Amino acid sequence: LGYRPQDDTPPVVVPAGHVFLMGDNRDNSMDSRFPAVEGGGIGLVPQDNLIGRATIVMWSTDGSANWFLPWTWFTALRANRIG
């Protein structure tokens, strides 16, 4: 795929009353990393626009897992976030 803008997201300051939302397919999601423009991302989302809440986290890691080394997925697991 090569380098894409979503590969290097700079730090973002999220103002009070807003949330930063990241898609589940980081290489192909037009999420809060991109400004809210026609045909673009969603930008920072006002909390007033949220109508639901997450009820289950399926898998959460500490970032130390290697995609190509599946056995590392389990040592990186943050089990306290699942459920």
BAFI-3210 file (N, C-alpha, C; in Angstrom, 3 decimals, decimal comma, padded with zeros to 6 digits):
// residues 83
n [1|2|3|4|5|6|7|8|9|10|11|12|13|14|15|16|17|18|19|20|21|22|23|24|25|26|27|28|29|30|31|32|33|34|35|36|37|38|39|40|41|42|43|44|45|46|47|48|49|50|51|52|53|54|55|56|57|58|59|60|61|62|63|64|65|66|67|68|69|70|71|72|73|74|75|76|77|78|79|80|81|82|83]
n.u [000,812|002,031|003,103|000,639|-001,540|-002,878|-001,079|000,609|-000,391|-000,589|-000,346|-003,476|-005,466|-008,272|-011,159|-013,149|-016,244|-016,244|-015,355|-012,766|-012,854|-011,872|-011,731|-012,365|-010,832|-007,987|-006,394|-008,177|-010,234|-012,225|-012,036|-011,902|-009,368|-009,333|-010,525|-013,932|-015,411|-017,186|-017,246|-015,038|-013,440|-014,783|-014,071|-013,660|-016,041|-019,016|-020,086|-022,800|-023,821|-023,650|-025,394|-025,417|-023,617|-020,527|-020,743|-019,381|-016,008|-014,054|-011,351|-008,360|-005,179|-001,890|-000,261|002,151|002,089|002,862|001,761|002,508|003,381|001,578|001,521|002,318|000,134|-001,359|000,185|000,173|-002,378|-004,983|-006,817|-008,540|-010,040|-011,862|-015,138]
n.v [-001,207|001,199|004,457|006,318|009,077|008,467|006,885|008,240|009,910|013,018|014,290|015,102|017,658|017,380|019,156|020,116|018,445|017,104|014,172|011,953|009,791|006,643|004,573|001,021|-000,141|000,906|001,538|002,116|003,924|006,719|008,624|010,430|011,393|012,818|015,839|017,034|017,092|017,257|014,124|013,411|012,860|012,448|014,221|015,836|014,773|016,101|015,453|015,517|014,399|011,700|008,679|006,248|003,679|001,959|-001,459|-003,830|-004,761|-006,311|-007,111|-006,067|-004,642|-003,956|-002,753|-003,957|-006,224|-008,175|-008,196|-010,197|-012,203|-014,205|-015,426|-013,426|-011,884|-012,688|-012,235|-009,527|-008,862|-006,997|-007,989|-007,026|-005,114|-006,325|-007,430]
n.w [000,000|000,564|001,804|003,520|004,410|006,836|008,155|009,835|012,174|013,675|017,113|018,615|019,928|021,737|022,032|024,913|025,330|022,948|020,960|019,835|017,227|016,065|013,256|012,785|010,869|010,344|008,139|006,186|006,899|007,138|009,477|012,611|012,180|009,936|008,427|008,774|005,981|002,868|001,433|002,878|006,034|009,405|011,302|014,533|016,839|018,166|021,500|021,908|019,629|019,941|020,354|021,551|023,371|023,928|024,544|024,644|024,511|022,231|021,858|023,209|023,212|024,567|022,765|022,252|020,728|017,802|014,570|012,772|014,402|015,918|018,491|020,186|020,567|022,737|025,045|025,014|025,533|027,057|029,283|031,229|029,987|028,401|027,740]
ca.u [000,000|002,869|002,789|-000,633|-001,654|-003,318|000,010|001,378|-001,323|000,025|-001,184|-004,672|-006,081|-009,723|-011,795|-014,203|-017,528|-016,048|-014,614|-011,974|-013,288|-011,023|-012,379|-011,788|-009,897|-007,219|-005,851|-009,236|-011,324|-012,243|-012,501|-011,567|-008,051|-009,547|-011,536|-015,306|-015,725|-017,906|-016,398|-013,851|-013,606|-015,860|-013,534|-013,960|-017,494|-019,615|-020,684|-024,250|-024,187|-023,588|-026,696|-025,251|-022,363|-019,906|-021,122|-018,415|-014,733|-013,738|-009,930|-007,597|-003,785|-001,070|000,535|003,417|001,901|003,317|000,755|003,061|003,741|000,316|001,691|002,501|-001,161|-001,895|000,936|-000,156|-003,800|-005,447|-008,046|-009,455|-010,873|-012,763|-016,364]
ca.v [000,000|002,387|005,462|007,025|010,079|007,889|006,139|009,099|010,903|013,826|014,437|015,916|018,180|017,245|020,132|019,631|018,243|016,398|012,914|011,530|008,437|005,979|003,426|-000,281|-000,487|002,153|001,851|002,436|004,561|008,182|008,878|011,737|011,848|013,625|016,881|016,782|017,766|016,401|013,077|013,227|012,210|012,924|015,219|015,635|014,633|016,604|014,405|015,570|013,582|010,279|008,188|004,926|003,498|000,650|-002,408|-004,919|-004,621|-007,674|-007,420|-004,863|-004,964|-002,847|-002,231|-004,669|-007,396|-008,090|-008,799|-011,379|-013,168|-014,348|-015,783|-012,207|-011,245|-013,052|-011,572|-008,100|-008,722|-006,273|-008,732|-006,239|-004,248|-007,154|-007,841]
ca.w [000,000|000,630|002,824|003,387|005,475|008,095|008,772|010,736|012,707|014,734|018,311|018,425|021,145|021,598|022,925|025,808|024,679|021,680|021,041|018,683|016,889|015,084|012,642|013,097|009,797|010,349|006,821|005,238|007,626|007,108|010,827|013,176|011,731|008,728|008,677|008,344|004,717|001,925|000,880|003,703|007,325|010,267|012,216|015,952|016,914|019,401|022,324|021,742|018,472|020,300|020,797|022,138|024,098|023,720|025,590|024,673|023,830|021,826|021,995|023,505|023,509|025,065|021,666|022,075|019,865|016,418|013,703|012,124|015,441|016,658|019,901|020,977|020,798|024,049|026,114|024,945|025,835|028,253|029,570|032,087|029,136|027,600|028,417]
c.u [000,845|002,413|001,472|-000,753|-002,058|-002,239|000,758|000,484|-000,645|-000,882|-002,336|-005,178|-007,588|-010,393|-012,880|-015,506|-017,448|-015,320|-013,865|-012,350|-012,383|-011,735|-011,667|-010,860|-009,036|-006,636|-006,922|-010,454|-011,179|-012,845|-012,075|-010,178|-008,163|-010,663|-012,906|-015,621|-016,457|-016,945|-015,153|-014,178|-014,765|-015,379|-013,810|-015,477|-018,016|-020,273|-022,197|-024,715|-024,184|-024,929|-026,606|-023,970|-021,821|-020,317|-020,132|-017,156|-014,286|-012,269|-009,189|-006,173|-003,046|-000,155|001,833|003,306|002,413|002,322|001,234|003,509|002,527|000,470|001,917|001,186|-001,654|-001,132|000,652|-001,604|-004,044|-006,819|-009,036|-010,336|-011,885|-014,002|-017,521]
c.v [001,257|003,336|006,145|007,995|009,498|007,076|006,943|010,229|011,699|013,876|015,407|016,370|018,159|018,220|019,489|019,502|017,538|015,081|012,683|010,082|007,859|004,740|002,124|-000,796|000,756|002,524|002,300|003,021|006,072|008,651|010,257|012,229|012,785|014,629|016,494|017,654|016,768|015,399|012,792|012,519|012,777|014,001|014,868|015,716|015,210|015,462|014,382|014,725|012,086|009,826|006,808|004,875|002,111|-000,263|-003,550|-004,503|-006,041|-008,039|-006,112|-005,271|-003,717|-002,262|-002,977|-005,882|-007,115|-008,861|-010,122|-012,464|-013,380|-014,710|-014,555|-011,511|-011,490|-012,402|-010,073|-007,819|-007,921|-006,859|-007,942|-005,301|-005,023|-007,498|-006,946]
c.w [000,000|001,719|002,497|004,545|006,825|008,798|009,831|011,244|013,812|015,964|018,036|019,788|020,921|022,572|023,793|025,031|023,340|021,935|019,736|018,421|015,815|014,569|012,953|012,010|009,561|009,002|005,844|005,950|007,539|008,426|011,311|012,805|010,539|008,970|008,132|007,131|003,817|001,293|001,694|004,998|008,112|011,235|013,666|016,114|018,234|020,183|022,194|020,562|018,787|020,851|021,446|022,931|023,790|024,864|025,715|023,923|023,505|022,061|022,220|023,859|023,975|023,988|021,412|021,151|018,455|015,558|013,101|013,105|016,351|018,123|020,775|021,276|022,218|025,192|026,126|025,331|027,119|028,598|030,415|031,268|028,321|028,399|028,188]
res [l|g|y|r|p|q|d|d|t|p|p|v|v|v|p|a|g|h|v|f|l|m|g|d|n|r|d|n|s|m|d|s|r|f|p|a|v|e|g|g|g|i|g|l|v|p|q|d|n|l|i|g|r|a|t|i|v|m|w|s|t|d|g|s|a|n|w|f|l|p|w|t|w|f|t|a|l|r|a|n|r|i|g]
***
